[in-house]
Amino acid sequence: MLYSKLFGKTKKDSKKYDSANATYLQKGGFIDQVMAGTYTYLTLGLRVLNKIEQIIREEMDTIGQEVLMPALTPIANWQKTGRFETVDPHESDPG
């Protein structure tokens, strides 16, 4: 893929983040920040992510099987194990 044909381009001037990684990835045109803590993978970032996934998938196929689990689970499972009462929804809230 030619750089001239890419949808996104590098940014020489970008916001400085607490993380040097986030700053470099945004400057390089790999990610774009949507809101605090939320990023969009741009063309280059998605290509890198897909290649990493493929490498991991190939290695996992030699020793096991891939499983895709849901991000949302029924509340009954949390209540049955007693974890529902211990969850603090504001624990990861930076504000």
TORSE-325270 format. One record per residue: residue number from 1; x, y, z of N, C-alpha, C in turn. Coordinates in nm, 4 decimals. Layout:
% residues N
@nr: NUM	n_c1: X	n_c2: Y	n_c3: Z	ca_c1: X	ca_c2: Y	ca_c3: Z	c_c1: X	c_c2: Y	c_c3: Z
...
***
This chain:
% residues 95
@nr: 1	n_c1: 0.0844	n_c2: -0.1173	n_c3: 0.0000	ca_c1: 0.0000	ca_c2: 0.0000	ca_c3: 0.0000	c_c1: 0.0894	c_c2: 0.1242	c_c3: 0.0000
@nr: 2	n_c1: 0.0612	n_c2: 0.2142	n_c3: -0.0886	ca_c1: 0.1376	ca_c2: 0.3377	ca_c3: -0.0966	c_c1: 0.0889	c_c2: 0.4384	c_c3: 0.0070
@nr: 3	n_c1: 0.1832	n_c2: 0.5078	n_c3: 0.0669	ca_c1: 0.1490	ca_c2: 0.6091	ca_c3: 0.1669	c_c1: 0.0595	c_c2: 0.7167	c_c3: 0.1058
@nr: 4	n_c1: 0.0816	n_c2: 0.7504	n_c3: -0.0184	ca_c1: 0.0022	ca_c2: 0.8543	ca_c3: -0.0843	c_c1: -0.1444	c_c2: 0.8130	c_c3: -0.1005
@nr: 5	n_c1: -0.1727	n_c2: 0.6839	n_c3: -0.0944	ca_c1: -0.3094	ca_c2: 0.6338	ca_c3: -0.1109	c_c1: -0.3820	c_c2: 0.6129	c_c3: 0.0226
@nr: 6	n_c1: -0.3140	n_c2: 0.6362	n_c3: 0.1343	ca_c1: -0.3748	ca_c2: 0.6147	ca_c3: 0.2655	c_c1: -0.4834	c_c2: 0.7172	c_c3: 0.2943
@nr: 7	n_c1: -0.5852	n_c2: 0.6731	n_c3: 0.3653	ca_c1: -0.6946	ca_c2: 0.7620	ca_c3: 0.4052	c_c1: -0.6454	c_c2: 0.8648	c_c3: 0.5069
@nr: 8	n_c1: -0.5757	n_c2: 0.8193	n_c3: 0.6086	ca_c1: -0.5242	ca_c2: 0.9086	ca_c3: 0.7126	c_c1: -0.3788	c_c2: 0.9426	c_c3: 0.6899
@nr: 9	n_c1: -0.3376	n_c2: 1.0548	n_c3: 0.7376	ca_c1: -0.1987	ca_c2: 1.0986	ca_c3: 0.7240	c_c1: -0.1404	c_c2: 1.1241	c_c3: 0.8624
@nr: 10	n_c1: -0.0093	n_c2: 1.1371	n_c3: 0.8678	ca_c1: 0.0555	ca_c2: 1.1683	ca_c3: 0.9947	c_c1: 0.0273	c_c2: 1.3133	c_c3: 1.0316
@nr: 11	n_c1: 0.0350	n_c2: 1.3407	n_c3: 1.1621	ca_c1: 0.0113	ca_c2: 1.4762	ca_c3: 1.2114	c_c1: 0.1382	c_c2: 1.5238	c_c3: 1.2813
@nr: 12	n_c1: 0.1948	n_c2: 1.6305	n_c3: 1.2321	ca_c1: 0.3146	ca_c2: 1.6835	ca_c3: 1.2975	c_c1: 0.2790	c_c2: 1.7513	c_c3: 1.4294
@nr: 13	n_c1: 0.1654	n_c2: 1.8180	n_c3: 1.4309	ca_c1: 0.1197	ca_c2: 1.8846	ca_c3: 1.5532	c_c1: 0.0016	c_c2: 1.8063	c_c3: 1.6082
@nr: 14	n_c1: 0.0189	n_c2: 1.7526	n_c3: 1.7264	ca_c1: -0.0929	ca_c2: 1.6849	ca_c3: 1.7907	c_c1: -0.0865	c_c2: 1.7118	c_c3: 1.9394
@nr: 15	n_c1: -0.1956	n_c2: 1.6859	n_c3: 2.0044	ca_c1: -0.2063	ca_c2: 1.7060	ca_c3: 2.1479	c_c1: -0.1070	c_c2: 1.6160	c_c3: 2.2209
@nr: 16	n_c1: -0.0452	n_c2: 1.6675	n_c3: 2.3262	ca_c1: 0.0443	ca_c2: 1.5878	ca_c3: 2.4101	c_c1: -0.0403	c_c2: 1.5122	c_c3: 2.5114
@nr: 17	n_c1: -0.0170	n_c2: 1.3833	n_c3: 2.5236	ca_c1: -0.0896	ca_c2: 1.2993	ca_c3: 2.6179	c_c1: 0.0025	c_c2: 1.2600	c_c3: 2.7322
@nr: 18	n_c1: -0.0573	n_c2: 1.2095	n_c3: 2.8395	ca_c1: 0.0222	ca_c2: 1.1609	ca_c3: 2.9520	c_c1: 0.1114	c_c2: 1.0455	c_c3: 2.9083
@nr: 19	n_c1: 0.0628	n_c2: 0.9665	n_c3: 2.8154	ca_c1: 0.1362	ca_c2: 0.8520	ca_c3: 2.7641	c_c1: 0.2099	c_c2: 0.8909	c_c3: 2.6355
@nr: 20	n_c1: 0.3400	n_c2: 0.8653	n_c3: 2.6334	ca_c1: 0.4166	ca_c2: 0.8920	ca_c3: 2.5117	c_c1: 0.3669	c_c2: 0.8035	c_c3: 2.3978
@nr: 21	n_c1: 0.3234	n_c2: 0.6807	n_c3: 2.4318	ca_c1: 0.2736	ca_c2: 0.5893	ca_c3: 2.3288	c_c1: 0.1540	c_c2: 0.6490	c_c3: 2.2556
@nr: 22	n_c1: 0.0585	n_c2: 0.7030	n_c3: 2.3296	ca_c1: -0.0603	ca_c2: 0.7618	ca_c3: 2.2672	c_c1: -0.0213	c_c2: 0.8801	c_c3: 2.1787
@nr: 23	n_c1: 0.0723	n_c2: 0.9605	n_c3: 2.2254	ca_c1: 0.1179	ca_c2: 1.0759	ca_c3: 2.1478	c_c1: 0.1791	c_c2: 1.0307	c_c3: 2.0157
@nr: 24	n_c1: 0.2691	n_c2: 0.9316	n_c3: 2.0219	ca_c1: 0.3356	ca_c2: 0.8838	ca_c3: 1.9004	c_c1: 0.2384	c_c2: 0.8138	c_c3: 1.8054
@nr: 25	n_c1: 0.1456	n_c2: 0.7361	n_c3: 1.8602	ca_c1: 0.0488	ca_c2: 0.6673	ca_c3: 1.7746	c_c1: -0.0430	c_c2: 0.7659	c_c3: 1.7036
@nr: 26	n_c1: -0.0797	n_c2: 0.8736	n_c3: 1.7725	ca_c1: -0.1645	ca_c2: 0.9739	ca_c3: 1.7080	c_c1: -0.0851	c_c2: 1.0508	c_c3: 1.6030
@nr: 27	n_c1: 0.0371	n_c2: 1.0884	n_c3: 1.6355	ca_c1: 0.1202	ca_c2: 1.1606	ca_c3: 1.5382	c_c1: 0.1477	c_c2: 1.0752	c_c3: 1.4152
@nr: 28	n_c1: 0.1626	n_c2: 0.9435	n_c3: 1.4357	ca_c1: 0.1926	ca_c2: 0.8529	ca_c3: 1.3254	c_c1: 0.0723	c_c2: 0.8162	c_c3: 1.2409
@nr: 29	n_c1: -0.0471	n_c2: 0.8575	n_c3: 1.2831	ca_c1: -0.1661	ca_c2: 0.8279	ca_c3: 1.2041	c_c1: -0.2212	c_c2: 0.6888	c_c3: 1.2283
@nr: 30	n_c1: -0.1901	n_c2: 0.6281	n_c3: 1.3440	ca_c1: -0.2404	ca_c2: 0.4958	ca_c3: 1.3764	c_c1: -0.3741	c_c2: 0.5014	c_c3: 1.4501
@nr: 31	n_c1: -0.3932	n_c2: 0.6033	n_c3: 1.5349	ca_c1: -0.5152	ca_c2: 0.6171	ca_c3: 1.6145	c_c1: -0.5614	c_c2: 0.7620	c_c3: 1.6130
@nr: 32	n_c1: -0.6864	n_c2: 0.7821	n_c3: 1.6536	ca_c1: -0.7400	ca_c2: 0.9165	ca_c3: 1.6712	c_c1: -0.8276	c_c2: 0.9139	c_c3: 1.7950
@nr: 33	n_c1: -0.8150	n_c2: 1.0134	n_c3: 1.8817	ca_c1: -0.8930	ca_c2: 1.0164	ca_c3: 2.0045	c_c1: -1.0332	c_c2: 1.0690	c_c3: 1.9773
@nr: 34	n_c1: -1.1332	n_c2: 0.9924	n_c3: 2.0212	ca_c1: -1.2734	ca_c2: 1.0304	ca_c3: 2.0055	c_c1: -1.3168	c_c2: 1.1122	c_c3: 2.1263
@nr: 35	n_c1: -1.2867	n_c2: 1.0609	n_c3: 2.2454	ca_c1: -1.3128	ca_c2: 1.1293	ca_c3: 2.3717	c_c1: -1.2158	c_c2: 1.0693	c_c3: 2.4732
@nr: 36	n_c1: -1.2187	n_c2: 1.1165	n_c3: 2.5945	ca_c1: -1.1242	ca_c2: 1.0717	ca_c3: 2.6963	c_c1: -1.1257	c_c2: 0.9193	c_c3: 2.7090
@nr: 37	n_c1: -1.0106	n_c2: 0.8572	n_c3: 2.6849	ca_c1: -0.9971	ca_c2: 0.7130	ca_c3: 2.6996	c_c1: -1.0526	c_c2: 0.6298	c_c3: 2.5863
@nr: 38	n_c1: -1.1032	n_c2: 0.6932	n_c3: 2.4815	ca_c1: -1.1621	ca_c2: 0.6209	ca_c3: 2.3692	c_c1: -1.0931	c_c2: 0.6621	c_c3: 2.2398
@nr: 39	n_c1: -1.0434	n_c2: 0.5627	n_c3: 2.1683	ca_c1: -0.9677	ca_c2: 0.5893	ca_c3: 2.0463	c_c1: -1.0263	c_c2: 0.5111	c_c3: 1.9296
@nr: 40	n_c1: -1.0097	n_c2: 0.5665	n_c3: 1.8109	ca_c1: -1.0479	ca_c2: 0.5010	ca_c3: 1.6869	c_c1: -0.9209	c_c2: 0.4531	c_c3: 1.6190
@nr: 41	n_c1: -0.9228	n_c2: 0.3278	n_c3: 1.5716	ca_c1: -0.8090	ca_c2: 0.2787	ca_c3: 1.4928	c_c1: -0.8225	c_c2: 0.3354	c_c3: 1.3527
@nr: 42	n_c1: -0.7206	n_c2: 0.4015	n_c3: 1.3056	ca_c1: -0.7183	ca_c2: 0.4498	ca_c3: 1.1685	c_c1: -0.6634	c_c2: 0.3394	c_c3: 1.0792
@nr: 43	n_c1: -0.6474	n_c2: 0.3649	n_c3: 0.9523	ca_c1: -0.6075	ca_c2: 0.2634	ca_c3: 0.8555	c_c1: -0.4821	c_c2: 0.1877	c_c3: 0.8982
@nr: 44	n_c1: -0.3761	n_c2: 0.2589	n_c3: 0.9326	ca_c1: -0.2521	ca_c2: 0.1917	ca_c3: 0.9709	c_c1: -0.2675	c_c2: 0.1146	c_c3: 1.1011
@nr: 45	n_c1: -0.3343	n_c2: 0.1738	n_c3: 1.1981	ca_c1: -0.3542	ca_c2: 0.1085	ca_c3: 1.3267	c_c1: -0.4345	c_c2: -0.0202	c_c3: 1.3144
@nr: 46	n_c1: -0.5364	n_c2: -0.0192	n_c3: 1.2300	ca_c1: -0.6184	ca_c2: -0.1381	ca_c3: 1.2098	c_c1: -0.5388	c_c2: -0.2476	c_c3: 1.1398
@nr: 47	n_c1: -0.4544	n_c2: -0.2094	n_c3: 1.0452	ca_c1: -0.3701	ca_c2: -0.3081	ca_c3: 0.9766	c_c1: -0.2748	c_c2: -0.3747	c_c3: 1.0750
@nr: 48	n_c1: -0.2143	n_c2: -0.2953	n_c3: 1.1631	ca_c1: -0.1231	ca_c2: -0.3498	ca_c3: 1.2638	c_c1: -0.1992	c_c2: -0.4431	c_c3: 1.3576
@nr: 49	n_c1: -0.3161	n_c2: -0.3997	n_c3: 1.4043	ca_c1: -0.3967	ca_c2: -0.4811	ca_c3: 1.4944	c_c1: -0.4344	c_c2: -0.6143	c_c3: 1.4291
@nr: 50	n_c1: -0.4764	n_c2: -0.6112	n_c3: 1.3035	ca_c1: -0.5134	ca_c2: -0.7336	ca_c3: 1.2319	c_c1: -0.3944	c_c2: -0.8275	c_c3: 1.2161
@nr: 51	n_c1: -0.2761	n_c2: -0.7729	n_c3: 1.1891	ca_c1: -0.1567	ca_c2: -0.8574	ca_c3: 1.1743	c_c1: -0.1186	c_c2: -0.9218	c_c3: 1.3073
@nr: 52	n_c1: -0.1285	n_c2: -0.8472	n_c3: 1.4172	ca_c1: -0.0991	ca_c2: -0.9026	ca_c3: 1.5495	c_c1: -0.1986	c_c2: -1.0134	c_c3: 1.5830
@nr: 53	n_c1: -0.3272	n_c2: -0.9891	n_c3: 1.5553	ca_c1: -0.4291	ca_c2: -1.0911	ca_c3: 1.5796	c_c1: -0.4007	c_c2: -1.2174	c_c3: 1.5006
@nr: 54	n_c1: -0.3579	n_c2: -1.2024	n_c3: 1.3752	ca_c1: -0.3298	ca_c2: -1.3184	ca_c3: 1.2904	c_c1: -0.2113	c_c2: -1.3979	c_c3: 1.3432
@nr: 55	n_c1: -0.1076	n_c2: -1.3295	n_c3: 1.3909	ca_c1: 0.0089	ca_c2: -1.3979	ca_c3: 1.4475	c_c1: -0.0323	c_c2: -1.4767	c_c3: 1.5718
@nr: 56	n_c1: -0.1091	n_c2: -1.4132	n_c3: 1.6592	ca_c1: -0.1547	ca_c2: -1.4804	ca_c3: 1.7814	c_c1: -0.2452	c_c2: -1.5974	c_c3: 1.7471
@nr: 57	n_c1: -0.3353	n_c2: -1.5788	n_c3: 1.6502	ca_c1: -0.4266	ca_c2: -1.6852	ca_c3: 1.6091	c_c1: -0.3482	c_c2: -1.8056	c_c3: 1.5559
@nr: 58	n_c1: -0.2451	n_c2: -1.7830	n_c3: 1.4746	ca_c1: -0.1647	ca_c2: -1.8925	ca_c3: 1.4208	c_c1: -0.0930	c_c2: -1.9679	c_c3: 1.5320
@nr: 59	n_c1: -0.0406	n_c2: -1.8949	n_c3: 1.6292	ca_c1: 0.0291	ca_c2: -1.9595	ca_c3: 1.7409	c_c1: -0.0693	c_c2: -2.0351	c_c3: 1.8301
@nr: 60	n_c1: -0.1855	n_c2: -1.9774	n_c3: 1.8543	ca_c1: -0.2859	ca_c2: -2.0442	ca_c3: 1.9383	c_c1: -0.3394	c_c2: -2.1704	c_c3: 1.8720
@nr: 61	n_c1: -0.3484	n_c2: -2.1713	n_c3: 1.7398	ca_c1: -0.3975	ca_c2: -2.2895	ca_c3: 1.6694	c_c1: -0.3073	c_c2: -2.4099	c_c3: 1.6915
@nr: 62	n_c1: -0.1810	n_c2: -2.3881	n_c3: 1.7221	ca_c1: -0.0893	ca_c2: -2.4999	ca_c3: 1.7462	c_c1: -0.1061	c_c2: -2.5585	c_c3: 1.8858
@nr: 63	n_c1: -0.1619	n_c2: -2.4813	n_c3: 1.9806	ca_c1: -0.1723	ca_c2: -2.5308	ca_c3: 2.1181	c_c1: -0.3141	c_c2: -2.5342	c_c3: 2.1730
@nr: 64	n_c1: -0.4097	n_c2: -2.4745	n_c3: 2.1070	ca_c1: -0.5443	ca_c2: -2.4700	ca_c3: 2.1625	c_c1: -0.6473	c_c2: -2.4277	c_c3: 2.0609
@nr: 65	n_c1: -0.7587	n_c2: -2.3784	n_c3: 2.1132	ca_c1: -0.8689	ca_c2: -2.3355	ca_c3: 2.0286	c_c1: -0.9114	c_c2: -2.1948	c_c3: 2.0674
@nr: 66	n_c1: -0.9558	n_c2: -2.1196	n_c3: 1.9694	ca_c1: -0.9997	ca_c2: -1.9819	ca_c3: 1.9913	c_c1: -1.1438	c_c2: -1.9792	c_c3: 2.0407
@nr: 67	n_c1: -1.1711	n_c2: -1.8902	n_c3: 2.1370	ca_c1: -1.3052	ca_c2: -1.8726	ca_c3: 2.1913	c_c1: -1.3366	c_c2: -1.7237	c_c3: 2.1921
@nr: 68	n_c1: -1.4570	n_c2: -1.6878	n_c3: 2.1530	ca_c1: -1.5018	ca_c2: -1.5494	ca_c3: 2.1582	c_c1: -1.6132	c_c2: -1.5408	c_c3: 2.2611
@nr: 69	n_c1: -1.5896	n_c2: -1.4628	n_c3: 2.3667	ca_c1: -1.6869	ca_c2: -1.4523	ca_c3: 2.4752	c_c1: -1.7552	c_c2: -1.3158	c_c3: 2.4693
@nr: 70	n_c1: -1.8797	n_c2: -1.3088	n_c3: 2.5160	ca_c1: -1.9522	ca_c2: -1.1814	ca_c3: 2.5114	c_c1: -1.8972	c_c2: -1.0810	c_c3: 2.6119
@nr: 71	n_c1: -1.9102	n_c2: -0.9546	n_c3: 2.5794	ca_c1: -1.8691	ca_c2: -0.8486	ca_c3: 2.6714	c_c1: -1.9767	c_c2: -0.8242	c_c3: 2.7761
@nr: 72	n_c1: -2.1000	n_c2: -0.8560	n_c3: 2.7439	ca_c1: -2.2120	ca_c2: -0.8382	ca_c3: 2.8367	c_c1: -2.2607	c_c2: -0.9749	c_c3: 2.8831
@nr: 73	n_c1: -2.2880	n_c2: -0.9859	n_c3: 3.0121	ca_c1: -2.3371	ca_c2: -1.1119	ca_c3: 3.0672	c_c1: -2.4627	c_c2: -1.0854	c_c3: 3.1495
@nr: 74	n_c1: -2.5474	n_c2: -1.1860	n_c3: 3.1649	ca_c1: -2.6701	ca_c2: -1.1678	ca_c3: 3.2430	c_c1: -2.6394	c_c2: -1.1368	c_c3: 3.3896
@nr: 75	n_c1: -2.7206	n_c2: -1.0506	n_c3: 3.4496	ca_c1: -2.7012	ca_c2: -1.0109	ca_c3: 3.5890	c_c1: -2.7163	c_c2: -1.1313	c_c3: 3.6821
@nr: 76	n_c1: -2.7954	n_c2: -1.2296	n_c3: 3.6427	ca_c1: -2.8174	ca_c2: -1.3482	ca_c3: 3.7259	c_c1: -2.6860	c_c2: -1.4204	c_c3: 3.7551
@nr: 77	n_c1: -2.5955	n_c2: -1.4248	n_c3: 3.6563	ca_c1: -2.4651	ca_c2: -1.4891	ca_c3: 3.6778	c_c1: -2.3851	c_c2: -1.4150	c_c3: 3.7843
@nr: 78	n_c1: -2.3900	n_c2: -1.2844	n_c3: 3.7826	ca_c1: -2.3172	ca_c2: -1.2043	ca_c3: 3.8809	c_c1: -2.3782	c_c2: -1.2223	c_c3: 4.0196
@nr: 79	n_c1: -2.5101	n_c2: -1.2248	n_c3: 4.0267	ca_c1: -2.5780	ca_c2: -1.2409	ca_c3: 4.1559	c_c1: -2.5556	c_c2: -1.3809	c_c3: 4.2132
@nr: 80	n_c1: -2.5567	n_c2: -1.4820	n_c3: 4.1265	ca_c1: -2.5401	ca_c2: -1.6205	ca_c3: 4.1704	c_c1: -2.4032	c_c2: -1.6430	c_c3: 4.2358
@nr: 81	n_c1: -2.3015	n_c2: -1.5744	n_c3: 4.1861	ca_c1: -2.1661	ca_c2: -1.5928	ca_c3: 4.2395	c_c1: -2.1315	c_c2: -1.4916	c_c3: 4.3477
@nr: 82	n_c1: -2.2235	n_c2: -1.3975	n_c3: 4.3764	ca_c1: -2.1998	ca_c2: -1.2994	ca_c3: 4.4818	c_c1: -2.1109	c_c2: -1.1837	c_c3: 4.4406
@nr: 83	n_c1: -2.0809	n_c2: -1.1730	n_c3: 4.3118	ca_c1: -1.9931	ca_c2: -1.0658	ca_c3: 4.2638	c_c1: -2.0665	c_c2: -0.9353	c_c3: 4.2375
@nr: 84	n_c1: -2.1980	n_c2: -0.9427	n_c3: 4.2207	ca_c1: -2.2735	ca_c2: -0.8213	ca_c3: 4.1871	c_c1: -2.2641	c_c2: -0.7176	c_c3: 4.2983
@nr: 85	n_c1: -2.2657	n_c2: -0.7625	n_c3: 4.4221	ca_c1: -2.2602	ca_c2: -0.6708	ca_c3: 4.5361	c_c1: -2.1213	c_c2: -0.6113	c_c3: 4.5561
@nr: 86	n_c1: -2.0192	n_c2: -0.6720	n_c3: 4.4988	ca_c1: -1.8814	ca_c2: -0.6248	ca_c3: 4.5193	c_c1: -1.8324	c_c2: -0.5329	c_c3: 4.4083
@nr: 87	n_c1: -1.9094	n_c2: -0.5163	n_c3: 4.3022	ca_c1: -1.8671	ca_c2: -0.4336	ca_c3: 4.1890	c_c1: -1.8917	c_c2: -0.2863	c_c3: 4.2192
@nr: 88	n_c1: -1.7881	n_c2: -0.2051	n_c3: 4.2008	ca_c1: -1.8010	ca_c2: -0.0602	ca_c3: 4.2165	c_c1: -1.7974	c_c2: 0.0013	c_c3: 4.0767
@nr: 89	n_c1: -1.9112	n_c2: 0.0483	n_c3: 4.0231	ca_c1: -1.9139	ca_c2: 0.0994	ca_c3: 3.8861	c_c1: -1.8299	c_c2: 0.2249	c_c3: 3.8666
@nr: 90	n_c1: -1.7914	n_c2: 0.2928	n_c3: 3.9748	ca_c1: -1.7142	ca_c2: 0.4160	ca_c3: 3.9631	c_c1: -1.5664	c_c2: 0.3935	c_c3: 3.9918
@nr: 91	n_c1: -1.5261	n_c2: 0.2681	n_c3: 4.0105	ca_c1: -1.3874	ca_c2: 0.2368	ca_c3: 4.0465	c_c1: -1.2886	c_c2: 0.2821	c_c3: 3.9409
@nr: 92	n_c1: -1.3203	n_c2: 0.2633	n_c3: 3.8132	ca_c1: -1.2266	ca_c2: 0.3016	ca_c3: 3.7065	c_c1: -1.2533	c_c2: 0.4422	c_c3: 3.6541
@nr: 93	n_c1: -1.3450	n_c2: 0.5141	n_c3: 3.7159	ca_c1: -1.3787	ca_c2: 0.6503	ca_c3: 3.6740	c_c1: -1.2656	c_c2: 0.7454	c_c3: 3.7135
@nr: 94	n_c1: -1.1955	n_c2: 0.8064	n_c3: 3.6138	ca_c1: -1.0833	ca_c2: 0.8959	ca_c3: 3.6469	c_c1: -1.1265	c_c2: 1.0273	c_c3: 3.7104
@nr: 95	n_c1: -1.2553	n_c2: 1.0614	n_c3: 3.6995	ca_c1: -1.3022	ca_c2: 1.1901	ca_c3: 3.7481	c_c1: -1.3441	c_c2: 1.1865	c_c3: 3.8860
***
